[in-house]
Amino acid sequence: MSDCCVRALVTGKVQGVWYRRATQEKALQHSITGYAKNLPDGRVEVLMCGHSDAVKLLSEWLWQGSEGAQVTHVELEVLDNCRASSHFVTQ
């Protein structure tokens, strides 16, 4: 299995519904590093780095999100030469 980093931009009702915190919990369950942060335009940006299978699982989960979230779009971008921190944080 290879490691990868993927950046996701999540659109919908994803702020104020514990979306970042739920994403962090899922990431930690799968040993994924990176971050989840609110963007000024109402989206959430998520950086996921780890084993490709784990990143794929979290990428798919982003469509579900936390209870109360209503995700309408997830845009994914595979990043080359990306290094995330040694943990997963919310910003």
DRENDO-1510 file (C-alpha; in Angstrom, 1 decimal, always signed):
<recs>
REC; n; res; u; v; w
REC; 1; MET; +0.0; +0.0; +0.0 .
REC; 2; SER; +1.2; +3.4; -0.9 .
REC; 3; ASP; +0.8; +6.7; +0.9 .
REC; 4; CYS; -0.9; +9.7; -0.6 .
REC; 5; CYS; -2.2; +13.2; +0.2 .
REC; 6; VAL; -5.6; +14.4; -1.0 .
REC; 7; ARG; -7.2; +17.8; -0.5 .
REC; 8; ALA; -10.9; +18.0; -0.3 .
REC; 9; LEU; -13.2; +21.0; -0.6 .
REC; 10; VAL; -16.6; +20.1; +1.0 .
REC; 11; THR; -19.7; +22.2; +0.1 .
REC; 12; GLY; -23.1; +22.3; +1.8 .
REC; 13; LYS; -24.2; +22.8; +5.3 .
REC; 14; VAL; -20.8; +21.9; +6.8 .
REC; 15; GLN; -20.1; +24.7; +9.3 .
REC; 16; GLY; -21.7; +24.9; +12.7 .
REC; 17; VAL; -22.6; +21.2; +12.7 .
REC; 18; TRP; -19.5; +19.6; +14.2 .
REC; 19; TYR; -18.3; +18.6; +10.7 .
REC; 20; ARG; -14.6; +19.3; +11.3 .
REC; 21; ARG; -14.6; +17.5; +14.7 .
REC; 22; ALA; -16.3; +14.4; +13.2 .
REC; 23; THR; -13.8; +14.4; +10.4 .
REC; 24; GLN; -10.9; +14.6; +12.8 .
REC; 25; GLU; -12.3; +11.6; +14.8 .
REC; 26; LYS; -12.6; +9.5; +11.6 .
REC; 27; ALA; -9.1; +10.5; +10.4 .
REC; 28; LEU; -7.6; +9.5; +13.8 .
REC; 29; GLN; -9.4; +6.1; +13.6 .
REC; 30; HIS; -7.7; +5.5; +10.3 .
REC; 31; SER; -4.2; +6.9; +11.2 .
REC; 32; ILE; -4.6; +9.8; +8.7 .
REC; 33; THR; -2.8; +13.1; +9.3 .
REC; 34; GLY; -3.7; +16.5; +8.0 .
REC; 35; TYR; -6.4; +19.1; +8.9 .
REC; 36; ALA; -9.9; +20.2; +8.6 .
REC; 37; LYS; -10.6; +23.9; +8.5 .
REC; 38; ASN; -13.5; +26.3; +7.8 .
REC; 39; LEU; -13.2; +28.5; +4.8 .
REC; 40; PRO; -14.6; +32.1; +4.6 .
REC; 41; ASP; -17.0; +31.0; +1.8 .
REC; 42; GLY; -18.8; +28.4; +4.0 .
REC; 43; ARG; -16.9; +25.3; +2.7 .
REC; 44; VAL; -14.6; +23.1; +4.7 .
REC; 45; GLU; -11.1; +22.2; +3.4 .
REC; 46; VAL; -9.7; +18.8; +4.5 .
REC; 47; LEU; -6.2; +17.6; +3.9 .
REC; 48; MET; -5.8; +13.8; +4.3 .
REC; 49; CYS; -2.5; +12.1; +4.2 .
REC; 50; GLY; -1.9; +8.4; +4.9 .
REC; 51; HIS; -2.3; +5.0; +3.3 .
REC; 52; SER; -4.2; +5.3; +0.1 .
REC; 53; ASP; -7.0; +2.8; +1.3 .
REC; 54; ALA; -7.5; +4.9; +4.5 .
REC; 55; VAL; -7.6; +8.1; +2.6 .
REC; 56; LYS; -10.1; +6.7; +0.1 .
REC; 57; LEU; -12.4; +5.6; +3.0 .
REC; 58; LEU; -12.3; +9.0; +4.6 .
REC; 59; SER; -12.8; +10.7; +1.2 .
REC; 60; GLU; -16.0; +8.7; +0.8 .
REC; 61; TRP; -17.1; +9.4; +4.4 .
REC; 62; LEU; -16.8; +13.2; +3.7 .
REC; 63; TRP; -20.1; +12.9; +1.8 .
REC; 64; GLN; -21.9; +11.8; +5.0 .
REC; 65; GLY; -20.1; +13.9; +7.5 .
REC; 66; SER; -21.5; +14.7; +11.0 .
REC; 67; GLU; -25.1; +14.4; +12.1 .
REC; 68; GLY; -26.7; +17.6; +10.9 .
REC; 69; ALA; -24.4; +18.1; +7.9 .
REC; 70; GLN; -25.9; +18.3; +4.4 .
REC; 71; VAL; -23.1; +17.8; +2.0 .
REC; 72; THR; -23.9; +18.8; -1.6 .
REC; 73; HIS; -20.4; +18.5; -3.2 .
REC; 74; VAL; -16.9; +17.1; -2.5 .
REC; 75; GLU; -14.1; +18.2; -4.8 .
REC; 76; LEU; -10.9; +16.0; -4.5 .
REC; 77; GLU; -7.4; +16.8; -5.6 .
REC; 78; VAL; -4.5; +14.4; -5.3 .
REC; 79; LEU; -1.4; +16.4; -4.2 .
REC; 80; ASP; +2.2; +15.6; -5.2 .
REC; 81; ASN; +5.1; +16.3; -2.8 .
REC; 82; CYS; +2.8; +17.1; +0.1 .
REC; 83; ARG; +3.8; +16.6; +3.7 .
REC; 84; ALA; +1.2; +16.9; +6.4 .
REC; 85; SER; +2.0; +17.2; +10.1 .
REC; 86; SER; +2.3; +14.2; +12.3 .
REC; 87; HIS; -1.3; +14.5; +13.5 .
REC; 88; PHE; -4.7; +15.6; +12.4 .
REC; 89; VAL; -5.9; +19.0; +13.6 .
REC; 90; THR; -9.0; +21.2; +13.2 .
REC; 91; GLN; -8.5; +24.9; +12.4 .
</recs>
